[in-house]
Amino acid sequence: MQPNRPARPDPRADPRAAAQQAQMAASLAGAVDLAAVQARNEAAARAAAAPPPSAAAPAGAPGSAVVDVTEATFQSEVLDRSFQVPVVLDLWAEWCGPCKQLSPVLERLAAEGAGSWVLAKVDVDANPALAQGLRVQGIPAVKAVWQGQLVAEFTGAIPEQEARQFVTELVAATSGGAVPGAAEDEGEAQEPEDPRLDAAEAALDRGDLAAAEAAYQSILDTEPEHPVAGLALRQVQLFRRAEEAGPNALAEAEAAPDDIAAQTRAADFLLGTGDVDAAFSWLLDVVRRTAGEERDAARQHLVELFGIVGDEDPRVGPARRALMTALF
């Protein structure tokens, strides 16, 4: 299979995977209805009159980036605020050991977020009606609210890297990618061409995927944040996986629907041959019909394919929204 040369992305427009993973829709079909509170339009009106969240405000104070929430303040500090910025609920209890591991991480991330999102801490023992209304099954539980709707959640303590990815994706999806520290100056001059890319592109021109992969990897070994080599390497690796899978990948996957490795190979083959929609649909179907580790493996692979295709592609946004709906 002769691959198309991966285009050199504009460093200003390149959708850095760490900053723009997962386009979560502002209002998802099937999102949990927080019906215990007043109407969303009233909350939006109040939010418009309220001051924006501030990282400088003392933690726990109303309007700060980290706030303690009770049943009495849930409306103003969660629902109303969610019409300004996304609100992440940290549902915890004093007796919960894992909560004491996760909560400081979330508080630190909220401070780093500089008001781009709010961390709302809820003591489930002191606020049992909130816990019941939010359908808390176990703690720590983390739920993201945007414009009055629950749009994402997870249960249990997770590593800081995963927690950071969760809030980064949330902010990127609800603000069009405006993650603090991730945006680049629009007036900044485009970075010059890198002559080290020539060897990799020459290898692509002659169809030598192994040499192209080695060339891009060599660049990343000395410059891990190179604005082009990272994405190009992932593209080449996809082409190699697609070539190795071959056209039999689809039949093999259909014959073994529970084999996640076979399913990801089929998706790689479809994407490597240019059938983007089919590749996305294939893994979305796997996500919908699996659970646990298998579902997470399919989700992670699909997110990787999103990064390879790039958020500027019009097919990625709908597929991301379909993934969020399937998950939550």
C-alpha positions as CSV (number, residue, x, y, z in Angstrom):
1,M,0.0,0.0,0.0
2,Q,1.5,3.3,-1.0
3,P,0.6,5.9,1.7
4,N,-0.2,9.5,1.1
5,R,2.5,11.8,2.5
6,P,1.4,13.2,5.9
7,A,0.9,16.9,5.4
8,R,3.1,19.3,7.4
9,P,0.6,20.9,9.8
10,D,0.7,24.6,10.6
11,P,2.2,24.7,14.1
12,R,-0.3,27.3,15.1
13,A,-3.2,25.1,13.9
14,D,-1.9,21.7,14.8
15,P,-4.4,20.2,17.3
16,R,-1.9,19.2,20.0
17,A,-3.3,16.0,21.3
18,A,-2.8,16.9,24.9
19,A,-4.8,20.0,24.6
20,Q,-7.7,19.2,22.2
21,Q,-8.6,15.6,22.8
22,A,-12.3,14.8,23.0
23,Q,-14.8,17.3,21.6
24,M,-17.5,17.0,24.2
25,A,-20.8,18.5,23.1
26,A,-22.3,21.2,25.2
27,S,-25.6,19.4,25.3
28,L,-25.5,15.6,24.9
29,A,-28.4,13.4,23.9
30,G,-29.2,11.3,26.9
31,A,-27.3,13.6,29.4
32,V,-28.6,13.2,32.9
33,D,-31.3,15.8,33.7
34,L,-30.6,17.6,36.9
35,A,-34.4,18.1,37.4
36,A,-34.1,18.9,41.1
37,V,-33.1,22.4,40.4
38,Q,-34.8,25.4,38.7
39,A,-35.2,25.7,35.0
40,R,-32.0,26.1,32.9
41,N,-33.1,29.5,31.5
42,E,-33.4,31.0,34.9
43,A,-29.9,29.7,35.8
44,A,-28.5,31.2,32.7
45,A,-30.0,34.6,33.5
46,R,-28.5,34.6,37.0
47,A,-25.1,33.4,35.7
48,A,-25.0,36.4,33.3
49,A,-25.2,38.7,36.2
50,A,-22.7,36.9,38.4
51,P,-19.0,37.6,38.5
52,P,-16.8,35.1,36.7
53,P,-14.9,32.5,38.7
54,S,-11.5,33.7,40.0
55,A,-8.5,31.7,40.8
56,A,-7.4,34.5,43.1
57,A,-10.4,34.2,45.4
58,P,-9.8,32.2,48.6
59,A,-10.5,28.5,48.1
60,G,-14.0,27.7,49.3
61,A,-15.3,31.2,48.9
62,P,-18.3,31.7,46.6
63,G,-17.1,32.5,43.1
64,S,-13.7,31.0,43.5
65,A,-12.2,28.3,41.3
66,V,-12.5,25.8,44.2
67,V,-15.7,26.0,46.3
68,D,-17.4,23.9,48.9
69,V,-21.0,23.2,47.8
70,T,-24.0,22.3,49.9
71,E,-27.6,21.7,49.0
72,A,-28.3,25.4,49.6
73,T,-25.6,26.6,47.3
74,F,-25.7,24.0,44.6
75,Q,-28.0,26.1,42.4
76,S,-25.7,29.2,42.4
77,E,-22.3,27.5,42.6
78,V,-22.9,24.6,40.2
79,L,-25.9,25.1,38.0
80,D,-25.6,28.9,37.5
81,R,-21.8,28.8,37.2
82,S,-22.0,26.1,34.6
83,F,-23.4,28.7,32.2
84,Q,-20.1,30.6,32.4
85,V,-17.5,27.8,32.7
86,P,-17.6,24.0,33.2
87,V,-18.0,22.9,36.8
88,V,-16.4,19.7,38.0
89,L,-18.1,18.1,41.0
90,D,-15.8,16.3,43.5
91,L,-18.1,14.1,45.6
92,W,-16.2,12.9,48.7
93,A,-16.4,12.0,52.4
94,E,-14.1,12.4,55.3
95,W,-13.8,8.6,55.8
96,C,-12.9,7.9,52.1
97,G,-9.2,7.2,51.7
98,P,-9.1,7.4,47.8
99,C,-11.0,10.8,48.1
100,K,-8.0,12.2,50.1
101,Q,-5.7,11.1,47.2
102,L,-7.8,12.6,44.4
103,S,-9.2,15.8,45.9
104,P,-5.8,17.6,46.3
105,V,-5.0,16.8,42.7
106,L,-8.2,18.3,41.5
107,E,-7.7,21.3,43.7
108,R,-4.3,21.9,42.3
109,L,-5.5,21.5,38.7
110,A,-8.3,24.0,39.4
111,A,-5.8,26.5,40.7
112,E,-3.7,26.0,37.5
113,G,-6.9,26.4,35.4
114,A,-7.0,30.1,36.3
115,G,-10.8,30.3,36.4
116,S,-11.3,28.3,33.2
117,W,-13.3,25.8,35.2
118,V,-14.7,25.5,38.7
119,L,-14.1,22.6,41.2
120,A,-17.2,22.2,43.4
121,K,-16.6,19.9,46.4
122,V,-19.5,18.1,47.8
123,D,-19.4,16.2,51.1
124,V,-21.8,13.4,50.4
125,D,-22.4,12.6,54.1
126,A,-23.4,16.2,54.8
127,N,-25.5,16.5,51.6
128,P,-27.2,13.1,51.1
129,A,-30.0,14.6,49.0
130,L,-27.4,15.9,46.5
131,A,-25.7,12.5,46.4
132,Q,-29.0,10.8,45.7
133,G,-30.0,13.3,43.1
134,L,-26.7,12.9,41.3
135,R,-27.0,9.1,41.5
136,V,-23.7,8.6,43.2
137,Q,-22.9,4.9,43.4
138,G,-19.5,5.2,44.9
139,I,-16.8,7.7,45.9
140,P,-14.7,9.5,45.0
141,A,-17.1,10.4,42.1
142,V,-16.3,13.2,39.7
143,K,-19.0,14.7,37.5
144,A,-18.7,17.5,34.9
145,V,-21.6,19.9,34.5
146,W,-21.9,22.3,31.5
147,Q,-24.9,24.6,30.9
148,G,-26.9,22.8,33.5
149,Q,-26.3,19.3,32.1
150,L,-24.1,16.5,33.2
151,V,-21.7,15.8,30.3
152,A,-19.0,13.5,31.7
153,E,-18.1,11.6,34.8
154,F,-15.8,9.0,36.3
155,T,-15.7,7.1,39.6
156,G,-12.6,6.2,41.7
157,A,-9.2,7.8,42.2
158,I,-7.2,8.1,39.0
159,P,-3.6,9.2,38.4
160,E,-2.9,12.9,38.1
161,Q,-2.1,12.6,34.4
162,E,-5.6,11.1,33.7
163,A,-7.3,13.7,35.9
164,R,-5.4,16.5,34.0
165,Q,-6.5,15.0,30.7
166,F,-10.1,14.8,31.9
167,V,-10.3,18.6,32.7
168,T,-8.2,19.6,29.7
169,E,-10.6,17.8,27.4
170,L,-13.6,19.3,29.2
171,V,-12.3,22.8,28.9
172,A,-11.3,22.3,25.3
173,A,-14.7,21.0,24.3
174,T,-16.8,23.6,26.1
175,S,-14.7,26.6,25.1
176,G,-13.7,25.7,21.5
177,G,-10.2,24.6,22.6
178,A,-9.3,27.6,24.7
179,V,-7.2,25.8,27.3
180,P,-5.1,28.2,29.5
181,G,-1.5,28.0,28.4
182,A,-2.3,26.0,25.2
183,A,-3.3,28.8,22.9
184,E,-0.7,30.4,20.7
185,D,-0.4,34.1,19.7
186,E,-2.3,34.5,16.5
187,G,0.2,37.1,15.4
188,E,3.2,34.8,15.9
189,A,5.2,34.1,12.9
190,Q,5.0,30.6,11.5
191,E,8.0,28.4,12.5
192,P,10.5,27.8,9.6
193,E,10.7,24.6,7.8
194,D,12.9,22.0,9.5
195,P,15.5,20.3,7.2
196,R,15.4,17.2,9.4
197,L,12.0,16.5,8.0
198,D,13.4,16.0,4.5
199,A,14.8,12.5,5.1
200,A,11.4,11.3,6.5
201,E,9.5,12.8,3.6
202,A,11.9,11.3,1.1
203,A,11.3,7.9,2.7
204,L,7.6,8.4,2.4
205,D,8.0,9.3,-1.3
206,R,9.6,6.0,-2.0
207,G,7.1,4.1,0.2
208,D,9.7,3.1,2.9
209,L,7.5,3.4,6.0
210,A,10.1,1.9,8.3
211,A,12.7,4.5,7.3
212,A,10.2,7.3,7.6
213,E,9.2,6.2,11.1
214,A,12.8,6.0,12.2
215,A,13.5,9.5,10.8
216,Y,10.5,11.1,12.7
217,Q,11.4,9.2,15.8
218,S,15.0,10.5,15.6
219,I,13.7,14.1,15.6
220,L,11.5,13.4,18.6
221,D,14.3,11.8,20.5
222,T,16.2,15.1,20.5
223,E,13.1,17.4,20.4
224,P,10.1,15.7,22.0
225,E,7.8,18.8,21.5
226,H,8.6,19.1,17.8
227,P,5.4,20.7,16.2
228,V,5.3,18.4,13.2
229,A,7.2,15.2,13.9
230,G,4.9,13.9,16.6
231,L,1.8,13.9,14.4
232,A,3.7,12.7,11.3
233,L,5.1,9.8,13.3
234,R,1.6,8.7,14.5
235,Q,0.4,8.9,10.9
236,V,3.2,6.8,9.6
237,Q,2.7,4.3,12.4
238,L,-1.0,4.0,11.4
239,F,0.0,3.3,7.8
240,R,2.4,0.6,9.0
241,R,-0.4,-1.0,11.2
242,A,-2.8,-0.8,8.3
243,E,-0.3,-2.4,5.9
244,E,0.4,-5.2,8.4
245,A,-3.3,-5.8,9.0
246,G,-4.1,-6.1,5.3
247,P,-7.6,-6.5,3.7
248,N,-8.3,-9.6,5.7
249,A,-8.5,-7.5,8.9
250,L,-12.2,-6.8,8.4
251,A,-13.2,-10.5,8.0
252,E,-11.0,-11.5,10.9
253,A,-12.7,-8.8,13.1
254,E,-16.2,-9.9,12.0
255,A,-15.3,-13.5,12.9
256,A,-14.0,-12.5,16.3
257,P,-16.3,-9.7,17.6
258,D,-14.9,-10.1,21.2
259,D,-11.3,-9.7,20.1
260,I,-10.5,-6.1,20.8
261,A,-7.1,-6.3,19.1
262,A,-8.8,-7.6,15.9
263,Q,-11.3,-4.7,16.1
264,T,-8.6,-2.1,16.4
265,R,-6.7,-3.7,13.5
266,A,-9.8,-3.4,11.3
267,A,-10.2,0.2,12.2
268,D,-6.6,0.9,11.4
269,F,-7.0,-0.8,8.0
270,L,-10.1,1.3,7.2
271,L,-8.4,4.6,8.2
272,G,-5.2,3.7,6.5
273,T,-7.1,3.1,3.2
274,G,-8.8,6.5,3.6
275,D,-12.3,5.4,4.9
276,V,-12.4,7.7,7.9
277,D,-16.1,7.5,8.6
278,A,-16.0,3.7,8.5
279,A,-13.0,3.5,10.8
280,F,-14.7,5.8,13.4
281,S,-18.0,3.9,13.1
282,W,-16.3,0.6,13.6
283,L,-14.8,1.5,16.9
284,L,-17.9,3.4,18.1
285,D,-19.8,0.2,17.7
286,V,-17.2,-1.6,19.8
287,V,-17.5,1.0,22.5
288,R,-21.3,0.7,22.6
289,R,-21.3,-3.1,22.9
290,T,-18.4,-3.6,25.4
291,A,-17.6,-2.7,29.0
292,G,-14.7,-2.4,31.4
293,E,-11.2,-2.8,30.1
294,E,-12.3,-3.8,26.6
295,R,-14.4,-0.7,26.2
296,D,-11.6,1.5,27.5
297,A,-9.1,0.0,25.1
298,A,-11.5,0.7,22.2
299,R,-12.1,4.2,23.4
300,Q,-8.4,5.0,23.7
301,H,-7.7,3.7,20.2
302,L,-10.5,5.7,18.8
303,V,-9.2,8.9,20.5
304,E,-5.8,8.1,19.0
305,L,-7.4,7.9,15.6
306,F,-9.1,11.3,16.2
307,G,-5.6,12.8,16.9
308,I,-4.2,11.3,13.7
309,V,-7.0,12.6,11.5
310,G,-7.0,16.0,13.2
311,D,-9.7,18.2,14.8
312,E,-9.9,20.4,11.7
313,D,-11.4,17.5,9.8
314,P,-15.2,17.9,9.8
315,R,-15.7,14.2,10.4
316,V,-13.9,14.2,13.8
317,G,-16.3,16.5,15.7
318,P,-19.5,14.4,15.1
319,A,-17.5,11.2,15.9
320,R,-16.2,12.7,19.2
321,R,-19.8,13.7,20.2
322,A,-21.0,10.2,19.3
323,L,-18.2,8.8,21.5
324,M,-19.2,10.9,24.5
325,T,-22.8,9.9,24.1
326,A,-21.8,6.3,23.9
327,L,-19.8,6.6,27.1
328,F,-22.1,8.7,29.2
